């Protein structure tokens, strides 16, 4: 019985310690998943839009990739983020074009332009 109580105590301690750790949202998988809503993509040859589409967010190392389910919209890859509070990450960069991406656990907003291409999304999950 003592061994069972010791084991239960150790498991409880591990649970308490692990639940007290606070990870940086940009370093977690909190934002990985599929968001549904409106998407749009434009470049010199294409103008694709849909009000009923989805974007899958994938973490790749320290960056994020955005895969669009709408044909004709290429993936947006290698986007870097900074922490914005405890429950969001933000990318804002105006040096290489307009690059605004905000992700929370339930919302995704993209207005990203580079090399003559523009991606946009307003989606939730």
C-alpha positions in Angstrom: 0.0 0.0 0.0 2.9 2.4 0.8 4.3 1.8 -2.7 1.0 2.6 -4.3 0.7 5.9 -2.3 4.3 6.8 -3.2 3.6 6.2 -6.8 0.4 8.2 -6.7 2.3 11.0 -4.9 5.0 11.0 -7.6 2.5 11.0 -10.4 0.5 13.9 -8.8 3.7 15.9 -8.3 4.7 15.4 -12.0 1.2 16.5 -13.1 1.3 19.6 -10.9 4.8 20.6 -12.1 4.0 20.1 -15.8 0.8 22.0 -15.6 2.5 25.0 -13.9 5.0 25.5 -16.8 4.1 28.4 -19.0 5.2 28.0 -22.6 5.6 30.9 -25.0 2.6 30.7 -27.4 5.0 31.1 -30.4 6.8 28.0 -29.2 3.7 25.8 -28.8 1.3 24.0 -31.0 -1.6 26.0 -29.8 -2.2 27.6 -33.2 -1.6 24.5 -35.3 -4.8 23.2 -37.0 -7.4 24.1 -39.5 -9.3 27.4 -39.7 -12.4 27.9 -41.8 -13.6 31.0 -43.5 -12.8 33.3 -46.4 -9.6 33.2 -48.4 -8.2 35.1 -51.4 -5.0 35.0 -53.5 -3.9 37.3 -56.3 -0.8 37.5 -58.5 -0.1 38.5 -62.1 -1.9 35.4 -63.4 -4.5 34.5 -60.8 -7.3 35.9 -58.8 -8.8 33.2 -56.5 -11.3 33.8 -53.7 -13.7 31.7 -51.7 -16.0 32.5 -48.7 -16.2 28.8 -47.8 -12.6 27.5 -47.6 -10.0 26.6 -45.0 -6.4 27.2 -44.1 -4.3 24.6 -42.3 -1.6 26.1 -40.0 1.5 23.9 -39.7 4.5 24.7 -37.5 7.9 24.1 -39.1 10.7 24.7 -36.7 10.4 28.3 -35.5 8.2 29.3 -38.5 4.7 28.6 -39.6 3.3 27.5 -42.9 -0.2 28.1 -44.2 -1.7 25.6 -46.6 -4.9 26.7 -48.4 -7.4 24.0 -49.5 -8.6 26.2 -52.4 -7.0 25.2 -55.7 -4.9 27.9 -57.2 -3.7 29.3 -53.8 -0.1 28.3 -53.1 1.1 27.6 -49.6 2.5 30.6 -47.7 5.6 29.3 -46.0 8.3 30.4 -43.6 6.3 33.1 -41.7 8.0 34.1 -38.4 6.1 35.3 -35.4 6.4 37.2 -32.2 4.4 36.7 -29.0 1.5 39.1 -28.5 0.2 38.6 -25.0 -0.4 35.1 -23.7 -2.8 33.8 -26.3 -1.7 35.2 -29.7 1.2 35.4 -32.1 1.7 38.2 -34.6 3.8 38.8 -37.7 3.9 42.5 -38.9 6.5 43.5 -41.4 6.2 46.3 -43.9 9.8 46.1 -45.3 9.1 43.4 -47.9 5.6 44.3 -48.6 2.5 44.2 -46.4 2.8 41.2 -44.1 0.3 41.0 -41.3 -0.7 37.7 -39.8 -2.4 37.2 -36.5 -3.3 33.9 -35.0 -5.2 33.1 -31.8 -6.5 29.8 -30.7 -9.8 30.5 -32.5 -9.0 33.1 -35.2 -6.7 33.5 -38.1 -6.2 36.8 -40.0 -3.8 37.1 -43.0 -3.0 40.0 -45.2 0.4 39.0 -46.7 2.0 40.5 -49.8 5.4 39.7 -51.3 6.9 39.3 -54.7 3.8 40.5 -56.5 1.6 37.9 -54.7 -1.1 38.6 -52.0 -2.7 36.1 -49.7 -5.6 37.0 -47.4 -7.7 35.0 -45.0 -10.3 35.7 -42.3 -11.1 32.4 -40.6 -12.1 30.8 -37.3 -12.2 27.3 -35.7 
